[in-house]
Amino acid sequence: MRWTGPLILLYIVVHLLDLTVGKTAIAPDEFVSGNVYANVVHSLSRPAVAIGYIVANIAVCIHLYHGISSAFQTLGVNNPKYNGLLKQASLGLTTIILIGNLSFPIAVLAGAVDL
């Protein structure tokens, strides 16, 4: 949590600057305000940006896995009988989210998505 939290914060700032304002990876002539599809494709077509997106989403899912597990403890669901099942459910949910989020940069880099 110590490392994933700041990494996620950095990711959020760069993500907003990149896809909302057009101030980082997208060249000024390629960025079109409101054209989310084209902006995402232009941004993720750069391998360094796509790798950064992948690393950040892995951090998000590690953070989320811990958060889901901790949320159940906070709600009082902390019993050795159920803890294993809750951890498996947390892992399953974060795995689904990770696969979905990683499909974007992988699809763009593989050429499956283009303008």
PDB file as gemmi writes it, atoms N, CA and C in Angstrom:
CRYST1    1.000    1.000    1.000  90.00  90.00  90.00 P 1                      
ATOM      1  N   MET A   1       0.821  -1.185   0.000  1.00  0.00           N  
ATOM      2  CA  MET A   1       0.000   0.000   0.000  1.00  0.00           C  
ATOM      3  C   MET A   1       0.871   1.258   0.000  1.00  0.00           C  
ATOM      4  N   ARG A   2       2.016   1.148   0.638  1.00  0.00           N  
ATOM      5  CA  ARG A   2       2.927   2.291   0.702  1.00  0.00           C  
ATOM      6  C   ARG A   2       3.404   2.697  -0.685  1.00  0.00           C  
ATOM      7  N   TRP A   3       3.609   1.747  -1.565  1.00  0.00           N  
ATOM      8  CA  TRP A   3       4.118   2.039  -2.904  1.00  0.00           C  
ATOM      9  C   TRP A   3       3.003   2.204  -3.924  1.00  0.00           C  
ATOM     10  N   THR A   4       1.940   1.426  -3.778  1.00  0.00           N  
ATOM     11  CA  THR A   4       0.886   1.502  -4.784  1.00  0.00           C  
ATOM     12  C   THR A   4       0.072   2.793  -4.679  1.00  0.00           C  
ATOM     13  N   GLY A   5      -0.116   3.316  -3.478  1.00  0.00           N  
ATOM     14  CA  GLY A   5      -0.876   4.555  -3.304  1.00  0.00           C  
ATOM     15  C   GLY A   5      -0.272   5.731  -4.064  1.00  0.00           C  
ATOM     16  N   PRO A   6       1.009   6.056  -3.817  1.00  0.00           N  
ATOM     17  CA  PRO A   6       1.624   7.158  -4.574  1.00  0.00           C  
ATOM     18  C   PRO A   6       1.692   6.890  -6.081  1.00  0.00           C  
ATOM     19  N   LEU A   7       1.904   5.640  -6.467  1.00  0.00           N  
ATOM     20  CA  LEU A   7       1.936   5.302  -7.890  1.00  0.00           C  
ATOM     21  C   LEU A   7       0.573   5.557  -8.528  1.00  0.00           C  
ATOM     22  N   ILE A   8      -0.485   5.214  -7.817  1.00  0.00           N  
ATOM     23  CA  ILE A   8      -1.834   5.452  -8.328  1.00  0.00           C  
ATOM     24  C   ILE A   8      -2.109   6.953  -8.430  1.00  0.00           C  
ATOM     25  N   LEU A   9      -1.676   7.715  -7.440  1.00  0.00           N  
ATOM     26  CA  LEU A   9      -1.853   9.168  -7.493  1.00  0.00           C  
ATOM     27  C   LEU A   9      -1.139   9.753  -8.714  1.00  0.00           C  
ATOM     28  N   LEU A  10       0.091   9.327  -8.942  1.00  0.00           N  
ATOM     29  CA  LEU A  10       0.836   9.786 -10.115  1.00  0.00           C  
ATOM     30  C   LEU A  10       0.114   9.384 -11.398  1.00  0.00           C  
ATOM     31  N   TYR A  11      -0.378   8.167 -11.439  1.00  0.00           N  
ATOM     32  CA  TYR A  11      -1.115   7.672 -12.601  1.00  0.00           C  
ATOM     33  C   TYR A  11      -2.350   8.532 -12.866  1.00  0.00           C  
ATOM     34  N   ILE A  12      -3.085   8.870 -11.814  1.00  0.00           N  
ATOM     35  CA  ILE A  12      -4.293   9.682 -11.982  1.00  0.00           C  
ATOM     36  C   ILE A  12      -3.946  11.052 -12.564  1.00  0.00           C  
ATOM     37  N   VAL A  13      -2.901  11.679 -12.028  1.00  0.00           N  
ATOM     38  CA  VAL A  13      -2.502  13.003 -12.517  1.00  0.00           C  
ATOM     39  C   VAL A  13      -2.085  12.924 -13.988  1.00  0.00           C  
ATOM     40  N   VAL A  14      -1.225  11.974 -14.332  1.00  0.00           N  
ATOM     41  CA  VAL A  14      -0.769  11.837 -15.722  1.00  0.00           C  
ATOM     42  C   VAL A  14      -1.931  11.469 -16.639  1.00  0.00           C  
ATOM     43  N   HIS A  15      -2.788  10.586 -16.176  1.00  0.00           N  
ATOM     44  CA  HIS A  15      -3.943  10.153 -16.962  1.00  0.00           C  
ATOM     45  C   HIS A  15      -4.853  11.337 -17.283  1.00  0.00           C  
ATOM     46  N   LEU A  16      -5.132  12.162 -16.290  1.00  0.00           N  
ATOM     47  CA  LEU A  16      -5.983  13.334 -16.513  1.00  0.00           C  
ATOM     48  C   LEU A  16      -5.305  14.351 -17.437  1.00  0.00           C  
ATOM     49  N   LEU A  17      -4.024  14.590 -17.217  1.00  0.00           N  
ATOM     50  CA  LEU A  17      -3.304  15.524 -18.089  1.00  0.00           C  
ATOM     51  C   LEU A  17      -3.260  15.005 -19.525  1.00  0.00           C  
ATOM     52  N   ASP A  18      -3.065  13.725 -19.671  1.00  0.00           N  
ATOM     53  CA  ASP A  18      -2.926  13.123 -20.992  1.00  0.00           C  
ATOM     54  C   ASP A  18      -4.251  13.092 -21.746  1.00  0.00           C  
ATOM     55  N   LEU A  19      -5.290  12.554 -21.120  1.00  0.00           N  
ATOM     56  CA  LEU A  19      -6.529  12.307 -21.857  1.00  0.00           C  
ATOM     57  C   LEU A  19      -7.588  13.389 -21.683  1.00  0.00           C  
ATOM     58  N   THR A  20      -7.431  14.274 -20.717  1.00  0.00           N  
ATOM     59  CA  THR A  20      -8.411  15.332 -20.527  1.00  0.00           C  
ATOM     60  C   THR A  20      -7.918  16.664 -21.060  1.00  0.00           C  
ATOM     61  N   VAL A  21      -6.633  16.945 -20.848  1.00  0.00           N  
ATOM     62  CA  VAL A  21      -6.070  18.230 -21.240  1.00  0.00           C  
ATOM     63  C   VAL A  21      -5.192  18.096 -22.479  1.00  0.00           C  
ATOM     64  N   GLY A  22      -4.617  16.919 -22.690  1.00  0.00           N  
ATOM     65  CA  GLY A  22      -3.744  16.703 -23.844  1.00  0.00           C  
ATOM     66  C   GLY A  22      -2.360  17.271 -23.662  1.00  0.00           C  
ATOM     67  N   LYS A  23      -1.844  17.246 -22.459  1.00  0.00           N  
ATOM     68  CA  LYS A  23      -0.565  17.896 -22.170  1.00  0.00           C  
ATOM     69  C   LYS A  23       0.625  16.947 -22.010  1.00  0.00           C  
ATOM     70  N   THR A  24       0.457  15.650 -22.200  1.00  0.00           N  
ATOM     71  CA  THR A  24       1.623  14.772 -22.000  1.00  0.00           C  
ATOM     72  C   THR A  24       1.956  13.983 -23.255  1.00  0.00           C  
ATOM     73  N   ALA A  25       1.433  12.803 -23.408  1.00  0.00           N  
ATOM     74  CA  ALA A  25       1.879  11.907 -24.470  1.00  0.00           C  
ATOM     75  C   ALA A  25       1.321  12.246 -25.847  1.00  0.00           C  
ATOM     76  N   ILE A  26       0.134  12.779 -25.891  1.00  0.00           N  
ATOM     77  CA  ILE A  26      -0.492  13.060 -27.177  1.00  0.00           C  
ATOM     78  C   ILE A  26       0.072  14.365 -27.733  1.00  0.00           C  
ATOM     79  N   ALA A  27       0.478  14.333 -28.982  1.00  0.00           N  
ATOM     80  CA  ALA A  27       0.950  15.550 -29.631  1.00  0.00           C  
ATOM     81  C   ALA A  27      -0.207  16.539 -29.722  1.00  0.00           C  
ATOM     82  N   PRO A  28       0.072  17.841 -29.579  1.00  0.00           N  
ATOM     83  CA  PRO A  28      -1.007  18.836 -29.592  1.00  0.00           C  
ATOM     84  C   PRO A  28      -1.897  18.768 -30.826  1.00  0.00           C  
ATOM     85  N   ASP A  29      -1.345  18.405 -31.962  1.00  0.00           N  
ATOM     86  CA  ASP A  29      -2.179  18.349 -33.171  1.00  0.00           C  
ATOM     87  C   ASP A  29      -3.033  17.086 -33.224  1.00  0.00           C  
ATOM     88  N   GLU A  30      -2.733  16.070 -32.403  1.00  0.00           N  
ATOM     89  CA  GLU A  30      -3.518  14.839 -32.374  1.00  0.00           C  
ATOM     90  C   GLU A  30      -4.630  14.880 -31.336  1.00  0.00           C  
ATOM     91  N   PHE A  31      -4.468  15.693 -30.302  1.00  0.00           N  
ATOM     92  CA  PHE A  31      -5.456  15.753 -29.224  1.00  0.00           C  
ATOM     93  C   PHE A  31      -6.677  16.535 -29.676  1.00  0.00           C  
ATOM     94  N   VAL A  32      -7.853  15.921 -29.482  1.00  0.00           N  
ATOM     95  CA  VAL A  32      -9.115  16.588 -29.792  1.00  0.00           C  
ATOM     96  C   VAL A  32      -9.990  16.502 -28.549  1.00  0.00           C  
ATOM     97  N   SER A  33     -10.268  17.635 -27.956  1.00  0.00           N  
ATOM     98  CA  SER A  33     -11.079  17.675 -26.750  1.00  0.00           C  
ATOM     99  C   SER A  33     -12.433  17.014 -26.997  1.00  0.00           C  
ATOM    100  N   GLY A  34     -12.773  16.063 -26.161  1.00  0.00           N  
ATOM    101  CA  GLY A  34     -14.048  15.367 -26.275  1.00  0.00           C  
ATOM    102  C   GLY A  34     -14.012  14.118 -27.133  1.00  0.00           C  
ATOM    103  N   ASN A  35     -12.960  13.909 -27.905  1.00  0.00           N  
ATOM    104  CA  ASN A  35     -12.855  12.718 -28.747  1.00  0.00           C  
ATOM    105  C   ASN A  35     -12.069  11.653 -27.984  1.00  0.00           C  
ATOM    106  N   VAL A  36     -12.731  11.027 -27.030  1.00  0.00           N  
ATOM    107  CA  VAL A  36     -12.075  10.099 -26.116  1.00  0.00           C  
ATOM    108  C   VAL A  36     -11.437   8.927 -26.863  1.00  0.00           C  
ATOM    109  N   TYR A  37     -12.172   8.345 -27.805  1.00  0.00           N  
ATOM    110  CA  TYR A  37     -11.668   7.178 -28.533  1.00  0.00           C  
ATOM    111  C   TYR A  37     -10.336   7.488 -29.221  1.00  0.00           C  
ATOM    112  N   ALA A  38     -10.303   8.544 -29.996  1.00  0.00           N  
ATOM    113  CA  ALA A  38      -9.078   8.900 -30.724  1.00  0.00           C  
ATOM    114  C   ALA A  38      -7.953   9.265 -29.770  1.00  0.00           C  
ATOM    115  N   ASN A  39      -8.270   9.974 -28.710  1.00  0.00           N  
ATOM    116  CA  ASN A  39      -7.233  10.354 -27.742  1.00  0.00           C  
ATOM    117  C   ASN A  39      -6.624   9.132 -27.071  1.00  0.00           C  
ATOM    118  N   VAL A  40      -7.461   8.162 -26.716  1.00  0.00           N  
ATOM    119  CA  VAL A  40      -6.955   6.933 -26.086  1.00  0.00           C  
ATOM    120  C   VAL A  40      -6.090   6.154 -27.072  1.00  0.00           C  
ATOM    121  N   VAL A  41      -6.537   6.034 -28.307  1.00  0.00           N  
ATOM    122  CA  VAL A  41      -5.760   5.290 -29.307  1.00  0.00           C  
ATOM    123  C   VAL A  41      -4.423   5.986 -29.575  1.00  0.00           C  
ATOM    124  N   HIS A  42      -4.445   7.304 -29.736  1.00  0.00           N  
ATOM    125  CA  HIS A  42      -3.193   8.040 -29.963  1.00  0.00           C  
ATOM    126  C   HIS A  42      -2.246   7.873 -28.778  1.00  0.00           C  
ATOM    127  N   SER A  43      -2.764   7.972 -27.575  1.00  0.00           N  
ATOM    128  CA  SER A  43      -1.929   7.892 -26.387  1.00  0.00           C  
ATOM    129  C   SER A  43      -1.345   6.489 -26.204  1.00  0.00           C  
ATOM    130  N   LEU A  44      -2.198   5.471 -26.270  1.00  0.00           N  
ATOM    131  CA  LEU A  44      -1.739   4.101 -26.012  1.00  0.00           C  
ATOM    132  C   LEU A  44      -0.972   3.496 -27.181  1.00  0.00           C  
ATOM    133  N   SER A  45      -0.929   4.179 -28.314  1.00  0.00           N  
ATOM    134  CA  SER A  45      -0.132   3.667 -29.436  1.00  0.00           C  
ATOM    135  C   SER A  45       1.361   3.909 -29.208  1.00  0.00           C  
ATOM    136  N   ARG A  46       1.683   4.701 -28.209  1.00  0.00           N  
ATOM    137  CA  ARG A  46       3.081   4.915 -27.827  1.00  0.00           C  
ATOM    138  C   ARG A  46       3.458   3.856 -26.799  1.00  0.00           C  
ATOM    139  N   PRO A  47       4.433   2.989 -27.101  1.00  0.00           N  
ATOM    140  CA  PRO A  47       4.770   1.883 -26.197  1.00  0.00           C  
ATOM    141  C   PRO A  47       5.092   2.309 -24.762  1.00  0.00           C  
ATOM    142  N   ALA A  48       5.785   3.413 -24.575  1.00  0.00           N  
ATOM    143  CA  ALA A  48       6.123   3.843 -23.212  1.00  0.00           C  
ATOM    144  C   ALA A  48       4.864   4.181 -22.418  1.00  0.00           C  
ATOM    145  N   VAL A  49       3.901   4.821 -23.065  1.00  0.00           N  
ATOM    146  CA  VAL A  49       2.644   5.162 -22.393  1.00  0.00           C  
ATOM    147  C   VAL A  49       1.862   3.892 -22.081  1.00  0.00           C  
ATOM    148  N   ALA A  50       1.813   2.969 -23.034  1.00  0.00           N  
ATOM    149  CA  ALA A  50       1.084   1.713 -22.825  1.00  0.00           C  
ATOM    150  C   ALA A  50       1.703   0.906 -21.685  1.00  0.00           C  
ATOM    151  N   ILE A  51       3.023   0.857 -21.622  1.00  0.00           N  
ATOM    152  CA  ILE A  51       3.689   0.130 -20.535  1.00  0.00           C  
ATOM    153  C   ILE A  51       3.407   0.813 -19.199  1.00  0.00           C  
ATOM    154  N   GLY A  52       3.447   2.133 -19.176  1.00  0.00           N  
ATOM    155  CA  GLY A  52       3.103   2.860 -17.960  1.00  0.00           C  
ATOM    156  C   GLY A  52       1.676   2.583 -17.521  1.00  0.00           C  
ATOM    157  N   TYR A  53       0.762   2.529 -18.474  1.00  0.00           N  
ATOM    158  CA  TYR A  53      -0.637   2.229 -18.193  1.00  0.00           C  
ATOM    159  C   TYR A  53      -0.773   0.823 -17.616  1.00  0.00           C  
ATOM    160  N   ILE A  54      -0.040  -0.130 -18.176  1.00  0.00           N  
ATOM    161  CA  ILE A  54      -0.078  -1.509 -17.685  1.00  0.00           C  
ATOM    162  C   ILE A  54       0.453  -1.592 -16.261  1.00  0.00           C  
ATOM    163  N   VAL A  55       1.602  -0.973 -16.008  1.00  0.00           N  
ATOM    164  CA  VAL A  55       2.193  -0.985 -14.660  1.00  0.00           C  
ATOM    165  C   VAL A  55       1.253  -0.324 -13.659  1.00  0.00           C  
ATOM    166  N   ALA A  56       0.673   0.807 -14.032  1.00  0.00           N  
ATOM    167  CA  ALA A  56      -0.236   1.516 -13.131  1.00  0.00           C  
ATOM    168  C   ALA A  56      -1.473   0.685 -12.826  1.00  0.00           C  
ATOM    169  N   ASN A  57      -1.992  -0.024 -13.807  1.00  0.00           N  
ATOM    170  CA  ASN A  57      -3.177  -0.835 -13.566  1.00  0.00           C  
ATOM    171  C   ASN A  57      -2.876  -2.072 -12.733  1.00  0.00           C  
ATOM    172  N   ILE A  58      -1.679  -2.592 -12.831  1.00  0.00           N  
ATOM    173  CA  ILE A  58      -1.277  -3.682 -11.936  1.00  0.00           C  
ATOM    174  C   ILE A  58      -1.236  -3.154 -10.501  1.00  0.00           C  
ATOM    175  N   ALA A  59      -0.688  -1.948 -10.322  1.00  0.00           N  
ATOM    176  CA  ALA A  59      -0.663  -1.327  -8.992  1.00  0.00           C  
ATOM    177  C   ALA A  59      -2.076  -1.080  -8.475  1.00  0.00           C  
ATOM    178  N   VAL A  60      -2.967  -0.620  -9.350  1.00  0.00           N  
ATOM    179  CA  VAL A  60      -4.357  -0.388  -8.951  1.00  0.00           C  
ATOM    180  C   VAL A  60      -4.989  -1.687  -8.445  1.00  0.00           C  
ATOM    181  N   CYS A  61      -4.742  -2.783  -9.140  1.00  0.00           N  
ATOM    182  CA  CYS A  61      -5.359  -4.048  -8.749  1.00  0.00           C  
ATOM    183  C   CYS A  61      -4.746  -4.618  -7.473  1.00  0.00           C  
ATOM    184  N   ILE A  62      -3.453  -4.439  -7.273  1.00  0.00           N  
ATOM    185  CA  ILE A  62      -2.844  -4.849  -5.998  1.00  0.00           C  
ATOM    186  C   ILE A  62      -3.472  -4.045  -4.862  1.00  0.00           C  
ATOM    187  N   HIS A  63      -3.605  -2.761  -5.073  1.00  0.00           N  
ATOM    188  CA  HIS A  63      -4.202  -1.862  -4.082  1.00  0.00           C  
ATOM    189  C   HIS A  63      -5.665  -2.253  -3.833  1.00  0.00           C  
ATOM    190  N   LEU A  64      -6.391  -2.531  -4.890  1.00  0.00           N  
ATOM    191  CA  LEU A  64      -7.793  -2.903  -4.792  1.00  0.00           C  
ATOM    192  C   LEU A  64      -7.974  -4.236  -4.078  1.00  0.00           C  
ATOM    193  N   TYR A  65      -7.114  -5.197  -4.363  1.00  0.00           N  
ATOM    194  CA  TYR A  65      -7.178  -6.503  -3.692  1.00  0.00           C  
ATOM    195  C   TYR A  65      -7.064  -6.320  -2.177  1.00  0.00           C  
ATOM    196  N   HIS A  66      -6.098  -5.543  -1.766  1.00  0.00           N  
ATOM    197  CA  HIS A  66      -5.925  -5.286  -0.330  1.00  0.00           C  
ATOM    198  C   HIS A  66      -7.129  -4.521   0.225  1.00  0.00           C  
ATOM    199  N   GLY A  67      -7.611  -3.554  -0.524  1.00  0.00           N  
ATOM    200  CA  GLY A  67      -8.739  -2.746  -0.074  1.00  0.00           C  
ATOM    201  C   GLY A  67     -10.018  -3.544   0.098  1.00  0.00           C  
ATOM    202  N   ILE A  68     -10.295  -4.445  -0.829  1.00  0.00           N  
ATOM    203  CA  ILE A  68     -11.499  -5.271  -0.728  1.00  0.00           C  
ATOM    204  C   ILE A  68     -11.406  -6.174   0.492  1.00  0.00           C  
ATOM    205  N   SER A  69     -10.259  -6.811   0.671  1.00  0.00           N  
ATOM    206  CA  SER A  69     -10.066  -7.682   1.838  1.00  0.00           C  
ATOM    207  C   SER A  69     -10.222  -6.893   3.135  1.00  0.00           C  
ATOM    208  N   SER A  70      -9.633  -5.720   3.183  1.00  0.00           N  
ATOM    209  CA  SER A  70      -9.702  -4.885   4.386  1.00  0.00           C  
ATOM    210  C   SER A  70     -11.113  -4.370   4.638  1.00  0.00           C  
ATOM    211  N   ALA A  71     -11.856  -4.107   3.577  1.00  0.00           N  
ATOM    212  CA  ALA A  71     -13.225  -3.607   3.739  1.00  0.00           C  
ATOM    213  C   ALA A  71     -14.089  -4.620   4.478  1.00  0.00           C  
ATOM    214  N   PHE A  72     -13.924  -5.893   4.146  1.00  0.00           N  
ATOM    215  CA  PHE A  72     -14.695  -6.917   4.846  1.00  0.00           C  
ATOM    216  C   PHE A  72     -14.320  -6.989   6.322  1.00  0.00           C  
ATOM    217  N   GLN A  73     -13.044  -6.843   6.631  1.00  0.00           N  
ATOM    218  CA  GLN A  73     -12.622  -6.810   8.029  1.00  0.00           C  
ATOM    219  C   GLN A  73     -13.229  -5.617   8.744  1.00  0.00           C  
ATOM    220  N   THR A  74     -13.240  -4.463   8.095  1.00  0.00           N  
ATOM    221  CA  THR A  74     -13.816  -3.254   8.687  1.00  0.00           C  
ATOM    222  C   THR A  74     -15.300  -3.444   8.972  1.00  0.00           C  
ATOM    223  N   LEU A  75     -15.981  -4.174   8.102  1.00  0.00           N  
ATOM    224  CA  LEU A  75     -17.413  -4.421   8.280  1.00  0.00           C  
ATOM    225  C   LEU A  75     -17.687  -5.533   9.292  1.00  0.00           C  
ATOM    226  N   GLY A  76     -16.630  -6.111   9.843  1.00  0.00           N  
ATOM    227  CA  GLY A  76     -16.796  -7.137  10.869  1.00  0.00           C  
ATOM    228  C   GLY A  76     -16.835  -8.560  10.354  1.00  0.00           C  
ATOM    229  N   VAL A  77     -16.633  -8.729   9.049  1.00  0.00           N  
ATOM    230  CA  VAL A  77     -16.607 -10.071   8.472  1.00  0.00           C  
ATOM    231  C   VAL A  77     -15.160 -10.559   8.537  1.00  0.00           C  
ATOM    232  N   ASN A  78     -14.766 -11.018   9.704  1.00  0.00           N  
ATOM    233  CA  ASN A  78     -13.393 -11.471   9.914  1.00  0.00           C  
ATOM    234  C   ASN A  78     -13.446 -12.762  10.719  1.00  0.00           C  
ATOM    235  N   ASN A  79     -13.606 -13.848   9.998  1.00  0.00           N  
ATOM    236  CA  ASN A  79     -13.714 -15.150  10.614  1.00  0.00           C  
ATOM    237  C   ASN A  79     -12.834 -16.107   9.827  1.00  0.00           C  
ATOM    238  N   PRO A  80     -11.976 -16.861  10.504  1.00  0.00           N  
ATOM    239  CA  PRO A  80     -11.101 -17.789   9.779  1.00  0.00           C  
ATOM    240  C   PRO A  80     -11.860 -18.728   8.841  1.00  0.00           C  
ATOM    241  N   LYS A  81     -13.120 -18.985   9.159  1.00  0.00           N  
ATOM    242  CA  LYS A  81     -13.940 -19.864   8.319  1.00  0.00           C  
ATOM    243  C   LYS A  81     -14.209 -19.233   6.948  1.00  0.00           C  
ATOM    244  N   TYR A  82     -14.321 -17.894   6.890  1.00  0.00           N  
ATOM    245  CA  TYR A  82     -14.669 -17.198   5.656  1.00  0.00           C  
ATOM    246  C   TYR A  82     -13.521 -16.411   5.035  1.00  0.00           C  
ATOM    247  N   ASN A  83     -12.441 -16.190   5.770  1.00  0.00           N  
ATOM    248  CA  ASN A  83     -11.355 -15.340   5.262  1.00  0.00           C  
ATOM    249  C   ASN A  83     -10.757 -15.859   3.959  1.00  0.00           C  
ATOM    250  N   GLY A  84     -10.567 -17.160   3.852  1.00  0.00           N  
ATOM    251  CA  GLY A  84     -10.019 -17.732   2.621  1.00  0.00           C  
ATOM    252  C   GLY A  84     -10.923 -17.478   1.428  1.00  0.00           C  
ATOM    253  N   LEU A  85     -12.223 -17.643   1.642  1.00  0.00           N  
ATOM    254  CA  LEU A  85     -13.193 -17.408   0.570  1.00  0.00           C  
ATOM    255  C   LEU A  85     -13.216 -15.936   0.173  1.00  0.00           C  
ATOM    256  N   LEU A  86     -13.146 -15.039   1.157  1.00  0.00           N  
ATOM    257  CA  LEU A  86     -13.137 -13.612   0.862  1.00  0.00           C  
ATOM    258  C   LEU A  86     -11.888 -13.208   0.089  1.00  0.00           C  
ATOM    259  N   LYS A  87     -10.751 -13.783   0.444  1.00  0.00           N  
ATOM    260  CA  LYS A  87      -9.514 -13.479  -0.293  1.00  0.00           C  
ATOM    261  C   LYS A  87      -9.602 -13.997  -1.723  1.00  0.00           C  
ATOM    262  N   GLN A  88     -10.184 -15.179  -1.897  1.00  0.00           N  
ATOM    263  CA  GLN A  88     -10.348 -15.719  -3.255  1.00  0.00           C  
ATOM    264  C   GLN A  88     -11.302 -14.852  -4.077  1.00  0.00           C  
ATOM    265  N   ALA A  89     -12.387 -14.385  -3.450  1.00  0.00           N  
ATOM    266  CA  ALA A  89     -13.335 -13.509  -4.154  1.00  0.00           C  
ATOM    267  C   ALA A  89     -12.662 -12.188  -4.518  1.00  0.00           C  
ATOM    268  N   SER A  90     -11.861 -11.645  -3.604  1.00  0.00           N  
ATOM    269  CA  SER A  90     -11.125 -10.404  -3.885  1.00  0.00           C  
ATOM    270  C   SER A  90     -10.163 -10.608  -5.044  1.00  0.00           C  
ATOM    271  N   LEU A  91      -9.453 -11.724  -5.030  1.00  0.00           N  
ATOM    272  CA  LEU A  91      -8.515 -12.028  -6.107  1.00  0.00           C  
ATOM    273  C   LEU A  91      -9.245 -12.193  -7.441  1.00  0.00           C  
ATOM    274  N   GLY A  92     -10.373 -12.885  -7.420  1.00  0.00           N  
ATOM    275  CA  GLY A  92     -11.147 -13.079  -8.643  1.00  0.00           C  
ATOM    276  C   GLY A  92     -11.643 -11.764  -9.227  1.00  0.00           C  
ATOM    277  N   LEU A  93     -12.178 -10.899  -8.368  1.00  0.00           N  
ATOM    278  CA  LEU A  93     -12.689  -9.608  -8.836  1.00  0.00           C  
ATOM    279  C   LEU A  93     -11.570  -8.739  -9.391  1.00  0.00           C  
ATOM    280  N   THR A  94     -10.456  -8.658  -8.685  1.00  0.00           N  
ATOM    281  CA  THR A  94      -9.355  -7.817  -9.173  1.00  0.00           C  
ATOM    282  C   THR A  94      -8.729  -8.396 -10.437  1.00  0.00           C  
ATOM    283  N   THR A  95      -8.732  -9.699 -10.573  1.00  0.00           N  
ATOM    284  CA  THR A  95      -8.209 -10.319 -11.796  1.00  0.00           C  
ATOM    285  C   THR A  95      -9.079  -9.950 -12.995  1.00  0.00           C  
ATOM    286  N   ILE A  96     -10.395  -9.979 -12.816  1.00  0.00           N  
ATOM    287  CA  ILE A  96     -11.309  -9.601 -13.897  1.00  0.00           C  
ATOM    288  C   ILE A  96     -11.084  -8.137 -14.286  1.00  0.00           C  
ATOM    289  N   ILE A  97     -10.960  -7.265 -13.286  1.00  0.00           N  
ATOM    290  CA  ILE A  97     -10.722  -5.844 -13.544  1.00  0.00           C  
ATOM    291  C   ILE A  97      -9.389  -5.648 -14.265  1.00  0.00           C  
ATOM    292  N   LEU A  98      -8.348  -6.368 -13.815  1.00  0.00           N  
ATOM    293  CA  LEU A  98      -7.027  -6.243 -14.435  1.00  0.00           C  
ATOM    294  C   LEU A  98      -7.058  -6.690 -15.890  1.00  0.00           C  
ATOM    295  N   ILE A  99      -7.678  -7.813 -16.167  1.00  0.00           N  
ATOM    296  CA  ILE A  99      -7.755  -8.301 -17.549  1.00  0.00           C  
ATOM    297  C   ILE A  99      -8.485  -7.285 -18.428  1.00  0.00           C  
ATOM    298  N   GLY A 100      -9.577  -6.741 -17.919  1.00  0.00           N  
ATOM    299  CA  GLY A 100     -10.320  -5.738 -18.679  1.00  0.00           C  
ATOM    300  C   GLY A 100      -9.497  -4.497 -18.949  1.00  0.00           C  
ATOM    301  N   ASN A 101      -8.817  -3.989 -17.919  1.00  0.00           N  
ATOM    302  CA  ASN A 101      -8.025  -2.769 -18.083  1.00  0.00           C  
ATOM    303  C   ASN A 101      -6.791  -2.981 -18.949  1.00  0.00           C  
ATOM    304  N   LEU A 102      -6.191  -4.147 -18.885  1.00  0.00           N  
ATOM    305  CA  LEU A 102      -5.002  -4.404 -19.707  1.00  0.00           C  
ATOM    306  C   LEU A 102      -5.357  -4.675 -21.162  1.00  0.00           C  
ATOM    307  N   SER A 103      -6.622  -4.989 -21.410  1.00  0.00           N  
ATOM    308  CA  SER A 103      -7.020  -5.253 -22.798  1.00  0.00           C  
ATOM    309  C   SER A 103      -6.914  -4.002 -23.666  1.00  0.00           C  
ATOM    310  N   PHE A 104      -7.067  -2.805 -23.064  1.00  0.00           N  
ATOM    311  CA  PHE A 104      -6.993  -1.567 -23.855  1.00  0.00           C  
ATOM    312  C   PHE A 104      -5.610  -1.357 -24.462  1.00  0.00           C  
ATOM    313  N   PRO A 105      -4.544  -1.262 -23.654  1.00  0.00           N  
ATOM    314  CA  PRO A 105      -3.234  -1.010 -24.263  1.00  0.00           C  
ATOM    315  C   PRO A 105      -2.755  -2.168 -25.126  1.00  0.00           C  
ATOM    316  N   ILE A 106      -3.085  -3.386 -24.733  1.00  0.00           N  
ATOM    317  CA  ILE A 106      -2.653  -4.540 -25.522  1.00  0.00           C  
ATOM    318  C   ILE A 106      -3.332  -4.523 -26.896  1.00  0.00           C  
ATOM    319  N   ALA A 107      -4.620  -4.222 -26.922  1.00  0.00           N  
ATOM    320  CA  ALA A 107      -5.343  -4.178 -28.199  1.00  0.00           C  
ATOM    321  C   ALA A 107      -4.809  -3.082 -29.111  1.00  0.00           C  
ATOM    322  N   VAL A 108      -4.494  -1.916 -28.524  1.00  0.00           N  
ATOM    323  CA  VAL A 108      -3.960  -0.810 -29.342  1.00  0.00           C  
ATOM    324  C   VAL A 108      -2.584  -1.167 -29.869  1.00  0.00           C  
ATOM    325  N   LEU A 109      -1.706  -1.694 -29.003  1.00  0.00           N  
ATOM    326  CA  LEU A 109      -0.358  -2.047 -29.450  1.00  0.00           C  
ATOM    327  C   LEU A 109      -0.356  -3.181 -30.460  1.00  0.00           C  
ATOM    328  N   ALA A 110      -1.320  -4.096 -30.332  1.00  0.00           N  
ATOM    329  CA  ALA A 110      -1.396  -5.227 -31.267  1.00  0.00           C  
ATOM    330  C   ALA A 110      -2.020  -4.825 -32.596  1.00  0.00           C  
ATOM    331  N   GLY A 111      -2.554  -3.628 -32.676  1.00  0.00           N  
ATOM    332  CA  GLY A 111      -3.156  -3.164 -33.923  1.00  0.00           C  
ATOM    333  C   GLY A 111      -4.612  -3.590 -34.077  1.00  0.00           C  
ATOM    334  N   ALA A 112      -5.203  -4.159 -33.040  1.00  0.00           N  
ATOM    335  CA  ALA A 112      -6.600  -4.586 -33.120  1.00  0.00           C  
ATOM    336  C   ALA A 112      -7.548  -3.392 -33.052  1.00  0.00           C  
ATOM    337  N   VAL A 113      -7.056  -2.274 -32.545  1.00  0.00           N  
ATOM    338  CA  VAL A 113      -7.846  -1.046 -32.440  1.00  0.00           C  
ATOM    339  C   VAL A 113      -7.076   0.053 -33.158  1.00  0.00           C  
ATOM    340  N   ASP A 114      -7.740   0.708 -34.059  1.00  0.00           N  
ATOM    341  CA  ASP A 114      -7.094   1.825 -34.749  1.00  0.00           C  
ATOM    342  C   ASP A 114      -8.132   2.879 -35.082  1.00  0.00           C  
ATOM    343  N   LEU A 115      -7.657   3.957 -35.652  1.00  0.00           N  
ATOM    344  CA  LEU A 115      -8.560   5.054 -36.018  1.00  0.00           C  
ATOM    345  C   LEU A 115      -9.102   4.796 -37.356  1.00  0.00           C  
TER     346      LEU A 115                                                      
END                                                                             
